Amino acid sequence: MTDETSTGKTSTNTHDGGALESLLGPDSLNTDFAPIVDLLTREVIGYEAIVSGPAESAFANPAALSSAARAMDMTVDLDLVRWSGAVAGAARIESLQDLPLFIAIDPDTLPHLPDRGEVAAGTAVLQLDETSLIRRPSQLLRAVADVRRLGWAIAVDHVGVRPESLALLPLLEPDVVKLDRTLITRKPSRFTARVVNAVAAYTERTGAIVMAEGIDTEDGIGTAIALGARVGQGKFFTDQNPVPVEQSKRLSPLNFRTSPGRGSLPRSSPYQLAAVGRVSKPSTKGLLVEVSKGLESIASQSLQTAVILGSFEKREHFTALTARRWEVMASRAALVGALAVGIDAEPAPKVRGADLAADDPVREEWVVVVLSPHFSAVLAAKDLGDTGPDMDRRFSYVLSHDPALTVDCARSLLLRLPVERTGL
């Protein structure tokens, strides 16, 4: 059964609130469907499932409910409510069917989702928080690869709140980039320009759709379009579309569909990836160290928008001087990781360490990956097994600025990082 709420959105009562609903009261959570609109034609081309709490309470605001659930460690409960409400609504409301349906889900919730097969391929758009990749990269990359195999698209939410959100775009390869409402409502700044440039670079390369949230006025539409958005959502459109529009009156000119192979996870090490179709050159470690320092210098200027990853074979090669350089980078980048045999979980402040398994080919590789919105490079070298002075040891190496290769090498190393730790 559906009903029209006072907010003007169509909602479905949700009965799977678990512990969260037990706190707020039975039948206290509702799933609403907010329209997503083509900013040029004003056609409704999709909906987002939004959960709200009891009317006349502090939790009637979906953002407040989400924050409270996070504070009480009940994000999974809230996500399951949103999921069940979205699935029920898509099944019962004809005008929701065959349109993109955005569902915000925390990566930790994905393994708990029931009936994932009930959501048709090409219609579900999994909406992820912009910091998910930074907080737990290996888990999120695997989760996204899993749902992409179902034919779902991926959207990244709140892009532009923090500069770190710009670093994850090429790694996650979202089909939809959602600009945060603050970009619409606040006076333009230098940071706004950085966001616009980074998003434009990503969408030009991939064809992803830019979406603006928080459009509450006619002027907001103009601002959203100027920022590069083609679609949007907000109170302005909700007020004009009190219920999902009739089938005959809607149009879906944009293709949200994704390829199951998009964002696929590499099965090879960085050197193995880099050596395919490229000429490897011999070099001593002394030269490679200087090349690495050059890449590190560029990465240090990233202003919180770069991902820097490196492998060092053994813990002793991550020297005190190296640790100091990487500590500086970690204070200026979105994510910095160092991998080696026997390395600590945090070999330098804010640097995430990963001990390499006994059968891992990366144990014999010297790798530096720098990935930012406007720069990409990978140095991938394989130890040739020399003995003698350390700086005279020879490697076979590839140095590339190919964005696709850099992304694959970054993913290869990110998958080896351990489970998220607190305090980063």
N, C-alpha and C positions, 0 to 999 in steps of 0.2 A: 504494500500500500504506500502511496506517496501523498504528500500534502504540501501546500504552498505556505512557506513560513513568512513571518513578518519581514524578513530580510529580502524577500522577493526571490529566493532561490528554492528550487525543488529539493526536498530532503527525504531521507528514509530513516526510520527509527532503527537503531543499531542495538543488538542484544548480546554482543560478544565482548563487552567491556571488561570482563574479568575483575581483577583487583581494582582497577581504576573506577569502574562503574560502582563497585561496592562502596567506595568512598563518597561518590557524588550522588548515589541513589539510583534505583532501578529505572531503566528507560530514560536516563538523563543525557545520553550522548546521541547526537544526530549527525548524519552525514549529508552535507549540502553539496550541490554541484554548481560551481561558479563558472560562468561562460568565459571562453577564450576566443578573442575576436581578431579577425584580420584588420589591421589598422587602416588599410587603404580602402577596402570595400565595405567595412563594418559588418561583414558576415560572421556569424558564430561558426567557428571551425573546430571546436573542441570544448572540453570541460575539465575542471580540476575537482577532485573529491576533497572536501574540507570538513573536518569534524569540529563541532562546537559543543560546549557543555550546557548546563541548565540555563534557561533564560533568566534574566535579571540577576545573574550571579557574575562573579569576576571571571568565571571560566566560559561565559558566553562568547567571549572573544577567542577565536581559534588560536591566535598567537599566544595568549595568556595560558590557555589550556596546554599547549605544546610545551611551554616553558615550565609549567608546574609538573607535567609528566616527566620531563627531563630531570628536574630537581629531585623528584621522588623515585628516580630510577624505574619509571614506568613507561618509557618510550616504546618498548615493544608492545605493551598493552594498548597504547594509543594507536600504534601502527596497525595492529590487528583489527581494531575498530574501523579505522579508515579503509582498510582492505576489504573487510566483509561488507561494509556499507557500499563501497564502490562496485563490488561484484554483484551485490543484490540490486543496486540501482541500474547497472548496465543490463541486467537480466529482465527487469520489470518495466523500465521506462524506454519505450520504443525509440524516442528521439535521441537517446544517449547511445544507441547502438551504432556501430560502424564509424564512430567518431573517435579521435584520439582522446583518451581519458588519462589525465595526469594523476598519479597516486604517489604521495610523498612517503617514502619508506626508509628507515635507517638500515644500513647494511646488516646490523646485528639481527634484524627482524627477518631477513630473507629466508633463512633456514626454517622458520616457523610458519611461513605462509601456507595456508591450506588451499587446495584446489587451484593451484597455479595454472593448470591446464584449462580452466574454465574461461580464462581471459584470452580472447582471440589474438593471434599474432597480428601485428600491424595496428592495434588499437591501444594497447597499454603503453604508457610512457612513465617509466620509473623515475621518480624525482628524488635526487640525492642532495644532501646538504653540501655546501661548497667546501667544507673543511674535512669531509670524510676521507679523502685520499691522503691528506696530510697526516691525519690521526692514525690511520691503520691501512697503509697502502696495499700490503699483500692480500689482506682479507677482501678489500673492496675490489681489487682487480679481478680476483677469482669470482666474486659474487656477480660482478657485472658480466663477465664472460658467460656465466651460467644462465643468466636471464636473457642475454642476447640470443642464446641458442633457442629460446622460446619465441623469438621474433619480436621481443619488446624493444622499444626505443628507450634512450636514456636522456634525461634532462638534468642539468646542474643548476641548483637553486642559489639565490642570493649572491650571484657573481657581482663583485664590486664592493662588498662590505669590507673585505680585507684583501690586501695585495696577494696573499698566498693563494687565493681562489684562482688567480690567473695562471698559476703554475700548473694546475692539474688539468687544464683543458686538453692539451695534446695527449696526455697520458690516458685520460678517461675516454676521450673522443666522444663527447656527448652529441646527440643529434639536435638538442635544443639547449641554448644558453639563456638562462633567465637572469635578466638584469635586476638587481635589487631596487626596491622602491626608493631608497635614498638617492639614487641617481636621478630619479624623476622629480623628487620634491625639493632637493637642496640646490643651492647655487652652484653652477659648474666650477670646478677647481682643476688644478694640475693633475690630481689623482683621477678625476673624471676622464681627463684626456688620456691618461695611461690605460684606463679600462677600455675606452673606446678603441684605442689603437690595438691593444692586445686581442680584444674580441674580434675586431675587423680582420686582423691577421689570421686568426684561427678559422673564422667562417669563410674567408676567401679561399683558404686552402681546402676546406672540407665540405663546404656547402651547407653547414649546419644553420639552423633557424635561430634567430635572435628574438627573444620574447621579453617584454617589459611587464613587471608587476607593479601594483600600486597606482594605476592610472585612475584618478578620481575626478578629473576635470577634462574639459575639451582641450585646454592648453597642455595638459599632460600627454595627450596624444601626439601633439606636435613635438614635444620634447623627446618622447620615446622614439619617434621616427628619426629625429635628428641624431639620436644615439645609435641608430642602426637597427632598431627593432622593426620587425614586420608584423608580429602579432603581440597581443597584450591582454591583460586582465586587470580588473579593479572595480571599485564601486560604481564608476561611471557606466560601465557595461552591465553590471549586475542590475542596476536600477532600470536599465532599458530592456532587459531580457528577464522578466520575472519568472519565467519557466523555460525549460528547454524548448527551443523553437521547433515548429513542425517540420517533418521530413521534407516537405515540398518547398520550404522556405529557407533551407540552409544549403550552404555550399562549402566544400572542403578543397580549396585550391592548393593547399600546401601538403606536401608529402612528408609525414612524420615517420614513415616506415624506415626500418634500418636493416642492415645485412647481418645475419647471424655471425659472419666472419669478422665484422668490424670490431676493432679492439681485441682481437684474438691474442692469446697469451703465447709468447715465444717459448719454444721447448729447448732452445739452444743457448749456449753461453754467449756473452757479447763478442768475443773473438770469432767464434763460429759463425755468428750472424754477419759480422763485418767482413769476413774473408770470402763470403759467397759473391762471386762476380767481381771482386776487386783484387788488385795486385797488392800483395803483402810485401813489405820492405824490411830488410834486416837493419837493426840498430842496436847500439849499446844502451844500457840502462841510463847512462849519464845524459844522453840526448833526450830520452823519453821523460826523464825527470824535469828537464827544462821545458819541454813541450807541455807537460802537465801543469807546471807553474804558470805558463801563459794562459791556459784555459782557466785555471783557478783565479787568475787576476781578473779575467772577464766576468767570471761568476760572482766575484766579490762586489761588482757594480750593479747587481741585479735588482736592488731595492725590493727585496722580499718576493720576487716573482720567479726565482729560478729553483730548479731541482739539481743538486750536485751529488753524484754518486761515484764511488771509486772502489776498486779492489786492489789489494796490495800483496797478494800471495800469503805472506806470513806476518804475524803480529809485529815482529821486530822491524819490518819495513815501514810501519807506520810510526816514524820516529818522533821525538819530542818536537822538532822543528815542523814536521808535517802536521802533527797534532795542533800546534799553535796556529798554523795557516788555516786548517780546517775549522778550528774553533771560531776564527774571525768570519769565515764564510757562513758558518751556521748562525751567526748573529745577524746576518744580512740576507739570508736566503730562506725560501719556504721550507725546504727539506734537504738535509745533508746526511748521507749515509756512507759508512766505510765498512768494507768486507775483507776479512782475512782469516787465516787459520789461527785460532786462539785469541782473537781480538775480543775486547771487553764489550759489554752491552752499550756502554757509553764511553768510547775511547777518548773523547774530548767533550767539553760541555756542549750540549745540544746536538752532538753528532751521534747518530744511531749506528751502533755496531752490529755486525752479523758474523758469527763464527761459521766457517764453511765446512760442510759435511765431507767425510773422508772420500767419497766418490764424486765430488763436485769438480767439474773441469775448470771452474773459475779459480781453483787453488793454484793453477799454473798461469794465471793471466794478470796482467797489469792493465787496469781499465780506469779511465776518467770520462764521465758523462756530464755534460752541462746542457741543460734544457731550460729555455726561457721563451717568452712570447716572441722575441725577435732574434734569438740566437740559438743555434743548436750545433753541438759538436761531440764527437766521441773519439777517443784514443783507445784502441783495443789492441793489446799486444800479448803474444804467447811466449812464455819462457822457453828458450831452446836448450836449457839444461846445462849451461856452462858452469864451471867452478872457477875459483879465483876471486880477484877483487870484485866487490859487489857492483860498482859502477861500470865495470868492464863486461859484465854479463850481457849476452846478446839475446835479443827478442826479435820476433817477426811481428810487424805491427801494421795497422791500418789507421789512418787519420781521415775522418770524414765529417762533412758538414751537412750530410743528407738528413733532413728532418725526420723522415720515416725510419731510417736506420737508427737515428739517435733515440727516437721514442721506443723502438723495439729493444735496444740495449738497456735503456732505463727501466723498462718493464722487467727485463730479465733479472736485473739486480734487485729491483723492488720486491719481486716475488721471494727473494731470499732473506728479506728483513724479517726479524722476529715479530711476534704479536705485540701490539701496541703496549707501550709502557706509559705510566702516568708521569706528570711533571715535565713533559717536553713542551 
